[in-house]
Amino acid sequence: MTTTFFDLIRHGEPAGGHKYRGHRDDPLSELGWQQMRDAIGKDEEWDHILTSPLLRCREFASELSAQLKVPVTVAEGFKEICFGDWEGKTREQVAQEYGDHQANFWRDAENYPPPNAETVQDFYQRIGTAWQHWSQELAGQKVLLVCHGGVIRMVLGHVLGLTPSNAMAGFHVPFANRSQVRLDQTEFGTLSCLVSHG
């Protein structure tokens, strides 16, 4: 049996505070850097670090890779969902401009996507493809994935067999939140299990 552990960590607070970012490439704020450094214990070890290509993940992953002398790979597939016309706006601005649309999105993302956004179904599929690829590529290792709230929701959705909407609505993922997933490759196939969240 081959066992693989994935530690998932969401980026810290980006410069500019709380807003829909999606593909916008803001770096971490000073507080965001502090949140990330505080979230990593002194004696932790990984065999490999994967990161979203966006600055708010990639810069911290590069720093940690140099510190721990562990290889880091930029994994394009783990980029955040694109929020379309909501990108760069705060929740308050979206509520003002789009009324109930935002509440409906968080309740039922499959049927209420933001205008011109990546659909949550496409996002779920994209994350599933990346997850499957890297799970096989790094099988038997302990991996840290530095990514986004939406990415963590979709990974956990695949692990727990949730619909895209249920995965999007079903998890609270604050800045620098950590989760752990264990994958056991057995003669009966791969068994996935959520070890911890938050």
N, C-alpha and C positions, 0 to 999 in steps of 0.2 A: 504494500500500500504506500502511495506517495501522499504526503501531507504538505499543503501550502498554506501559509498565513498571509493575509493582506491586512495591513493597518491602513485605514482610510482617514485622512485628515483634511478638513476644510481649511482653506486659506483664512488668514486673519482679516481684520477690518481694512478695506482698501482706502486710499486717499479719496476724500470726497464723501465718506460716510455711507449710510444706508441708501441704496437706490437699486433699480434694476440695471445690472451691468451686462449680463450675458456675454457677448463677444467684445465688449468695450475693454480696452487693455490698460486699466489703471493699476499702478503699483500699490504695494502695501503702504499704509500710513505708519507712523512711528508706533502707534498703539498696536497696529496689526503685526508688525515685526515682533513686538514684545509678547503678544498673545501666542504667536507661533513658537517662539523660543521657550516660553513657559510650558507649552503643551508637550514638549519632548523631554523625557526623563534622562537623567545622567548616564544610566547604564544600558540604554536601549541599543539594540543591534539589528541591523537589516542587511540582507545580502544585496538588495537592489532598491533604488528609489525610482519610481515613475512619477512624472509630473505632467499636468496640463501645460500647453504651450503659453498660456497667458501669464503675464508678469507677476500677478498677485500670488501665483503658485510657483512659477519657475525660478524666481530669484531666491526664494527661501530654500527650495529643493537643491539649488546649486550650492548655496552656502552650507547646507547640512551635508551634502555629498563631499565637499572639500574637507569639512570638519571630521567626518567619520571615515573618510577614505573609502567610500562605497560608490559604485558606478550609478550614474543618473541617466535616465532616458526620457526625452520629451515624447509623450504619447499623444499625438494630435487627436485621436478618437475620444479622449477624456476632456475635451473643451466643454465649457458650460453650454446650456441651451441658449439659442439666440431668441431674445424677447421682442424682436421686431421693433414696432413703433414705441414700445415702452422703454427701450434702452435709454439710460441716462436720466430717467425720471424717478422721483421718489414715489412711494406708495400713495402718499397724499395727493401728489400731482396726477397720478393715474386715476385715483378715485374721483377727483374733480373733473377730469377730462372724459373719462369712460364710464362713469356711474357704476352700475352693478357688475360690469364686465370682469373687474379684477376679483371680486368675491366669487363669481361664477367660475373663473379660471382655477382658483385654488380649491374649489369644491369639485369641479369636473373639468379638468384640463383638456381632456380629449375632445370635448364638444365646445369649449370656449377658448380657443387659442388667442393670444394677442394678435392684433393686425400685423401682417407681414412677418410673423415669427416662424421659427422652426416648430413643427407640430410636436406635441409630447410623444406621439406614436413614433415619429421618425427619430426623435431624441432617444427614446427607449431602445429602439433597434440599433442605433449607432453605438450607444453605450454597451449594449449586449454583445455586439461584434467585437468591440475593443476588449471587453471583459474576458470573452472566450479566448481571444488571441493571446492576451498577456497571461492568463491563467495557465495556458498550455506552454507558452514560451518560458515562463519562470517557475514551472512546476517544481515542487520540492524546496522552494526558497521561502525566506521571510521577506516580504515586500512592503515598502511604504509607498502609498499612492497619495500625492499632494494634489488636491482637486477642489471641486466646488460643491455647494449644497445640492444642486440639481443632480450632479453626477453621483453623489453618494446615495441620494434617493433612488435613482435608477438602478444602481448596482444592488442595493438592498432589495429593490423590487424583483430583480432577477433571482437573487438568492432565495427569497421567500415566496416567489411565484405570484407576485401581485400584478394587477393591471397597471398601466402607466399612470392613470388618474389616481389610483389608490396609493401608488408609490409617491407621487408628487405631493399628495395631501397628508400622507401617513406618518411623516417623520419631522421632528423638530431638529434642525441642524444649525446651531449657532456658529459664529466664527471660531475657528480652531477646534471645532468638535472632532472627536475621534470615535471611530467604530473599528471593530475587528471581525473579519470573516475567515472561517477555516474551510478549506477544500480538501476532501479526502478522495483520491482517485483509487477506486477499488475494482475488483473483478466485476462488480455489478454496475459500474459507471461512477460518475462523480457525485459525491454527497457534499452539499454546501450547507453551512450552518453559520448563523449570526452569533458570534461569541459575546460581543458587547457593543453598546451604542450609547454615546453621550458620557 
